[in-house]
Amino acid sequence: MQPSAAREPKANYAVGPQYDTTHVYVAPADVDRFVESFVATFGGKSTKQVIATVTPTPSSTTSQLVLTPVGSISVFGFKTPIPYPFGHERTGYLVTDIDAAVRAAKEAGAGVLVTTFPDPIGRDAVVQWPGGVNMQLYWHTNVPSYPDLQTVPENRVYVPSEKAAEFVKGFVTFSKGSIVSDDAKAPGIEIGRPNDSYRRIRITSKFGRMTVLVTDGRLPYPYGHELAGYEVTSLDDTLVKAKAAGVSVLVEPYTADNRRAAIVQFPGGYVAEIHAAAH
């Protein structure tokens, strides 16, 4: 057996993109307003809000899952100081076997920031990929069942050029994914620099979609703050709903890579990209 084969995960531990959530942390006073604005923008519904300890050390937070046709989010409103490194993990990926998934992530080059711990509905761990990308891995005691998504959101990951190859190789190996495109001269308007270009890598796997933005870090606000990109049928119609729900448009719609996109900020501070196919 070749050394590289020994590091290849033996199984795909992903469950499906409808089970993978962006983690949104907002002040407790903003939780209800944020959830209402998110559902008003994208549709869907929220689970019942509970108060729980979702970290391995003492803490207390409101917690709820918001399921929409364009992606799911986990919303936390911490009533206590947030233990490190929670709040820095961008996503939670549901896996079929938490122990095997953590081993596979380590073998693919990730470090374990938080070793596996129990939560009220299963077990979790937090890993960090090269480039400083933090993710949480979940396993549920009772297998959940959520409807398929109408469109799969993209996890938007900003990494430095020195770590791009290492990050992409490691995550693709772990996720059993594939590189859809690797554009060394993507239009800079996508990162707020219309006179420049940058490298953009798109990845797909059973965990969902990912866009890797390889930059020099000289990013005008709000680029780099958006954790996810949501695909909708009509960008204009969605922005009308968003504005009516109290959402601010930080970057007005622009066209690039066969899509029209904008960046918005929801009540409570969550920043997101929204895009639709350009006609």
C-alpha positions in Angstrom: 0.0 0.0 0.0 1.3 3.4 -0.9 1.7 6.0 1.9 -0.9 8.3 0.3 -3.4 5.5 0.2 -3.0 5.0 3.9 -4.2 8.5 4.5 -7.3 8.3 2.3 -10.6 8.1 4.2 -12.1 4.7 3.8 -15.7 6.0 3.8 -17.7 9.1 3.0 -19.0 10.3 6.4 -21.2 13.1 5.0 -25.0 12.8 5.4 -26.3 15.5 3.0 -26.2 19.3 2.5 -29.6 19.8 4.2 -28.0 18.6 7.4 -25.0 21.0 7.3 -25.5 24.4 8.9 -23.8 27.7 9.1 -23.3 28.6 12.7 -24.7 32.1 13.5 -23.9 33.8 16.8 -26.0 36.8 17.7 -26.8 38.6 20.9 -29.8 37.0 22.8 -31.8 40.2 22.3 -31.4 39.9 18.5 -32.1 36.3 18.1 -35.9 36.5 17.4 -35.5 39.4 15.1 -32.7 37.7 13.2 -34.6 34.4 12.8 -37.8 36.3 11.6 -35.8 38.2 9.0 -34.0 35.1 7.7 -37.2 33.2 7.3 -38.9 36.2 5.7 -36.1 36.4 3.2 -35.7 32.7 2.3 -38.8 30.9 3.5 -38.8 27.9 5.7 -39.2 27.6 9.5 -37.4 27.5 12.8 -37.4 24.7 15.3 -38.5 25.6 18.9 -35.9 27.6 20.7 -34.3 25.9 23.6 -31.7 26.9 26.3 -28.8 24.5 26.4 -25.1 23.9 27.0 -23.6 23.2 23.6 -20.0 23.4 24.6 -17.8 21.0 26.7 -17.3 23.6 29.4 -20.0 25.4 31.3 -22.0 27.9 29.2 -25.6 28.7 28.4 -27.2 29.7 25.1 -30.4 29.8 23.2 -30.3 27.3 20.4 -32.4 26.7 17.4 -32.2 25.3 13.9 -33.6 27.3 10.9 -34.5 25.2 7.9 -35.0 27.0 4.6 -35.2 25.8 1.0 -31.8 27.4 0.3 -29.8 26.2 3.3 -29.9 25.6 7.1 -28.4 27.6 9.9 -27.8 26.9 13.6 -28.5 30.0 15.7 -26.9 30.6 19.1 -27.6 33.5 21.5 -25.1 33.0 24.3 -26.3 34.2 27.7 -22.8 33.6 29.1 -19.4 34.4 27.8 -18.6 32.1 24.8 -15.9 29.5 25.5 -13.0 29.5 23.0 -12.9 28.4 20.2 -16.7 28.5 19.8 -17.9 31.4 17.7 -15.0 30.9 15.4 -16.2 27.7 13.7 -18.0 28.6 10.5 -20.1 25.5 9.9 -21.4 22.3 11.4 -21.3 19.2 9.3 -23.4 16.2 10.3 -21.5 12.9 10.0 -22.4 9.3 10.2 -19.7 8.4 12.6 -18.1 11.1 14.7 -15.0 9.2 15.8 -14.2 7.9 12.3 -14.9 11.3 10.8 -12.5 13.0 13.3 -9.8 10.4 12.5 -10.3 11.0 8.8 -10.1 14.7 9.2 -6.8 14.3 11.1 -5.4 12.0 8.5 -6.3 14.5 5.8 -4.4 17.3 7.5 -6.8 18.9 10.0 -6.0 19.6 13.6 -8.5 18.9 16.4 -9.2 22.1 18.2 -11.8 20.6 20.5 -11.8 16.8 21.1 -15.1 14.9 20.8 -17.6 15.9 23.5 -21.3 15.2 24.2 -24.1 17.7 23.6 -27.8 17.4 24.4 -28.6 15.5 21.2 -25.3 13.8 20.2 -21.6 14.3 20.0 -19.4 17.0 18.5 -15.8 18.0 17.7 -14.2 21.1 16.3 -11.4 20.8 13.7 -9.2 23.3 12.0 -7.9 23.0 8.4 -4.8 24.6 7.0 -5.4 28.2 6.4 -7.2 28.6 9.7 -10.6 27.3 8.6 -12.6 26.0 11.6 -15.5 23.6 11.3 -17.6 21.6 13.7 -18.5 18.0 13.1 -21.7 16.6 14.6 -23.3 13.2 15.2 -26.9 12.9 16.3 -28.1 10.2 18.7 -31.4 10.0 16.8 -31.0 10.2 13.0 -32.8 13.4 11.8 -34.8 13.6 8.6 -35.0 17.0 6.8 -36.3 17.7 3.3 -34.0 18.1 0.4 -32.9 21.6 -0.4 -34.1 23.5 -3.5 -30.7 24.9 -3.9 -27.4 24.0 -2.1 -25.6 26.9 -0.4 -21.9 27.5 -0.7 -19.5 27.6 2.2 -17.4 30.7 1.4 -13.8 30.1 2.6 -11.1 32.8 2.4 -7.5 31.4 2.6 -4.0 32.7 1.9 -2.2 31.6 -1.2 0.4 29.8 0.8 -2.2 27.5 2.4 -4.6 27.1 -0.6 -3.2 23.9 -2.0 -2.9 22.2 1.4 -6.4 23.2 2.4 -8.0 22.1 -0.9 -6.2 18.8 -0.9 -7.1 18.1 2.7 -10.7 19.0 2.5 -11.3 17.2 -0.9 -9.7 14.1 0.6 -11.8 14.2 3.7 -15.1 15.1 2.0 -14.6 12.7 -0.9 -15.4 15.8 -3.0 -14.1 17.1 -6.3 -12.9 20.3 -7.7 -15.5 21.8 -10.1 -13.3 24.7 -11.2 -10.1 26.5 -10.4 -9.9 29.9 -11.9 -6.5 31.7 -11.4 -7.9 34.9 -12.9 -11.4 35.2 -11.4 -12.9 38.7 -11.6 -11.8 40.9 -8.7 -15.3 42.5 -8.5 -16.2 39.3 -6.6 -14.0 40.5 -3.7 -14.7 44.2 -4.0 -11.6 44.9 -6.2 -13.0 45.4 -9.8 -9.6 46.3 -11.2 -7.9 43.1 -10.0 -8.2 39.4 -10.3 -7.8 36.6 -7.8 -7.9 32.8 -7.6 -11.3 31.1 -7.0 -11.7 27.4 -6.5 -15.1 25.7 -6.4 -15.6 22.3 -4.7 -18.5 20.0 -4.4 -19.1 17.0 -2.2 -21.9 15.3 -0.3 -21.3 18.0 2.4 -22.5 20.6 -0.2 -20.7 23.3 -2.1 -17.7 25.3 -1.2 -16.0 28.3 -2.8 -12.4 28.9 -1.8 -11.3 32.5 -2.3 -7.6 32.7 -2.4 -6.5 36.3 -1.7 -3.8 38.5 -0.3 -6.1 39.6 2.5 -6.5 43.2 1.3 -10.2 43.0 1.3 -12.6 46.0 1.5 -15.5 45.5 3.9 -17.6 43.4 4.0 -15.7 40.8 2.0 -14.4 37.9 4.1 -17.2 38.4 6.7 -19.7 36.4 4.7 -19.7 32.7 5.7 -22.2 31.4 3.1 -23.6 32.2 -0.3 -27.3 31.4 -0.9 -28.6 30.6 -4.3 -32.1 32.0 -5.1 -34.3 32.0 -8.2 -34.6 35.8 -8.3 -32.0 38.0 -6.6 -34.2 41.1 -7.0 -37.3 39.5 -5.5 -35.2 38.1 -2.6 -33.7 41.5 -1.9 -37.2 43.1 -1.8 -38.2 40.6 0.8 -34.9 41.0 2.7 -35.2 44.8 2.9 -38.8 44.6 4.1 -37.6 42.3 6.9 -34.9 44.8 8.0 -32.0 43.4 6.2 -29.3 45.9 4.9 -27.7 45.6 1.5 -23.9 46.0 2.0 -22.9 45.3 -1.6 -25.4 46.2 -4.4 -26.0 43.5 -7.1 -23.2 42.9 -9.6 -22.7 40.3 -12.3 -19.7 37.9 -12.5 -19.2 34.2 -13.4 -22.7 33.9 -14.8 -24.3 35.0 -11.6 -25.8 38.1 -10.1 -24.8 38.5 -6.5 -25.1 40.9 -3.5 -24.0 40.9 0.1 -26.4 41.6 2.9 -26.4 41.9 6.6 -29.3 40.6 8.7 -30.4 42.1 12.0 -28.0 40.8 14.7 -25.0 41.2 12.4 -25.0 38.0 10.2 -23.4 38.8 6.8 -24.3 36.6 3.8 -23.9 36.5 0.0 -27.0 35.9 -2.1 -26.8 35.0 -5.7 -28.9 33.9 -8.7 -28.1 32.8 -12.2 -27.5 35.7 -14.6 -29.8 35.6 -17.5 
